[in-house]
Amino acid sequence: MKELDRITIDSNVMAGKPCVRGLRVTVSMIAGLQKAGRTSAEILEAYPYLEKEDLEQVAEVARRDSIEVD
């Protein structure tokens, strides 16, 4: 099982929703973009502070868990 070290949960950030590296970018928001067919390049262009590994871990969480997308 791959370690998800880029996915964080902090009750003080985005009301405790899983986020990417403590940023105010929720896993569900990025998973929603991925589900809508946005490419990694498109997401990284829109959110330049994210990294490819962040997107890979979000996709892993989406595969493992049933998450609601924003």
Residue frames as qw, qx, qy, qz and C-alpha x, y, z in Angstrom:
[[0.000, 0.891, 0.454, 0.000, 0.00, 0.00, 0.00],
 [0.414, 0.479, -0.011, 0.774, 1.41, 3.36, -1.02],
 [0.309, -0.483, -0.445, 0.687, 1.99, 5.90, 1.74],
 [0.121, 0.806, 0.405, 0.414, -0.12, 9.03, 1.35],
 [0.508, -0.372, -0.257, 0.734, 2.25, 11.55, 2.89],
 [0.094, 0.130, 0.216, 0.963, 0.91, 14.48, 0.86],
 [0.415, -0.560, -0.517, -0.496, -2.67, 14.16, 2.10],
 [0.174, 0.060, -0.605, 0.774, -3.24, 15.95, 5.39],
 [0.382, -0.680, -0.556, -0.286, -6.14, 16.41, 7.77],
 [0.257, -0.024, -0.420, 0.870, -6.11, 19.37, 10.14],
 [0.059, -0.705, -0.691, 0.149, -9.23, 20.56, 11.94],
 [0.116, -0.722, -0.081, 0.677, -7.96, 24.15, 11.49],
 [0.022, 0.334, -0.571, -0.750, -7.69, 23.89, 7.70],
 [0.444, -0.001, -0.588, -0.676, -10.81, 23.62, 5.52],
 [0.727, -0.284, 0.167, -0.602, -12.90, 22.37, 8.46],
 [0.587, -0.331, 0.731, -0.103, -10.87, 19.19, 8.71],
 [0.867, 0.460, 0.066, -0.181, -11.45, 17.99, 5.16],
 [0.798, -0.136, 0.349, 0.473, -8.54, 16.05, 3.64],
 [0.246, 0.936, -0.115, -0.222, -6.25, 18.52, 1.88],
 [0.826, 0.403, -0.112, 0.378, -3.12, 18.46, -0.21],
 [0.595, 0.159, -0.307, 0.726, -0.01, 19.19, 1.91],
 [0.262, -0.528, -0.474, 0.654, -1.92, 21.36, 4.37],
 [0.006, 0.026, 0.290, 0.957, -2.89, 23.80, 1.64],
 [0.451, 0.344, 0.441, -0.696, -6.44, 25.05, 1.30],
 [0.517, 0.292, -0.590, -0.548, -6.93, 22.71, -1.62],
 [0.739, -0.146, 0.527, -0.394, -9.20, 19.81, -0.76],
 [0.276, -0.125, 0.919, 0.253, -8.75, 16.30, -2.03],
 [0.429, 0.538, 0.710, -0.150, -12.40, 16.27, -3.10],
 [0.299, 0.835, -0.027, -0.461, -11.95, 19.40, -5.24],
 [0.039, 0.569, -0.720, -0.396, -8.97, 17.99, -7.12],
 [0.336, 0.093, 0.936, 0.044, -10.64, 14.58, -7.41],
 [0.448, 0.682, 0.456, -0.354, -13.65, 16.35, -8.93],
 [0.259, 0.771, -0.357, -0.459, -11.45, 17.98, -11.56],
 [0.120, -0.320, 0.909, 0.237, -9.83, 14.63, -12.33],
 [0.407, 0.340, 0.834, -0.151, -13.23, 12.94, -12.56],
 [0.414, 0.777, 0.197, -0.431, -14.44, 15.70, -14.91],
 [0.823, 0.439, 0.223, 0.282, -11.61, 14.79, -17.27],
 [0.044, 0.963, -0.266, 0.005, -9.15, 17.58, -16.55],
 [0.835, 0.293, -0.332, 0.327, -5.61, 16.51, -17.34],
 [0.681, -0.483, -0.178, 0.520, -2.77, 16.75, -14.85],
 [0.403, 0.149, 0.156, 0.889, -1.24, 19.50, -16.99],
 [0.175, -0.654, -0.357, -0.644, -4.47, 21.53, -16.85],
 [0.632, -0.713, -0.302, 0.026, -4.76, 21.14, -13.08],
 [0.676, -0.302, -0.050, 0.670, -1.10, 22.01, -12.51],
 [0.242, 0.376, 0.230, 0.864, -1.46, 25.08, -14.70],
 [0.359, -0.719, -0.324, -0.499, -4.50, 26.24, -12.73],
 [0.685, -0.724, 0.060, -0.052, -2.84, 25.44, -9.39],
 [0.569, 0.652, -0.430, 0.256, 0.90, 26.03, -9.92],
 [0.267, -0.610, 0.615, -0.423, 1.71, 25.37, -6.26],
 [0.924, -0.079, 0.309, -0.210, 0.62, 21.73, -6.67],
 [0.035, -0.541, 0.797, 0.266, 2.99, 19.04, -7.86],
 [0.619, 0.155, -0.657, -0.401, 2.51, 15.92, -9.96],
 [0.293, 0.006, -0.903, 0.316, 2.93, 13.72, -6.87],
 [0.306, 0.126, 0.462, -0.823, 0.05, 15.59, -5.20],
 [0.659, 0.217, -0.232, -0.682, -2.26, 14.69, -8.07],
 [0.529, 0.156, -0.831, -0.075, -1.12, 11.07, -8.01],
 [0.083, -0.056, -0.833, 0.544, -1.93, 10.78, -4.32],
 [0.482, 0.186, 0.210, -0.830, -5.33, 12.42, -4.78],
 [0.675, 0.206, -0.520, -0.480, -6.10, 9.88, -7.51],
 [0.367, 0.089, -0.899, 0.220, -4.98, 7.08, -5.16],
 [0.200, 0.119, 0.626, -0.745, -7.32, 8.33, -2.42],
 [0.606, 0.232, -0.090, -0.755, -10.18, 8.53, -4.93],
 [0.609, 0.172, -0.737, -0.236, -9.53, 4.93, -5.98],
 [0.260, 0.022, -0.869, 0.420, -9.33, 3.66, -2.40],
 [0.074, 0.349, 0.635, -0.685, -12.13, 5.62, -0.79],
 [0.092, 0.681, 0.642, 0.340, -15.58, 6.65, -1.73],
 [0.217, -0.371, -0.214, 0.877, -15.24, 10.42, -1.56],
 [0.284, 0.848, 0.437, -0.099, -17.68, 13.13, -2.49],
 [0.497, 0.150, 0.216, 0.827, -16.28, 15.53, -5.02],
 [0.002, 0.651, 0.257, -0.714, -16.71, 19.29, -4.78]]
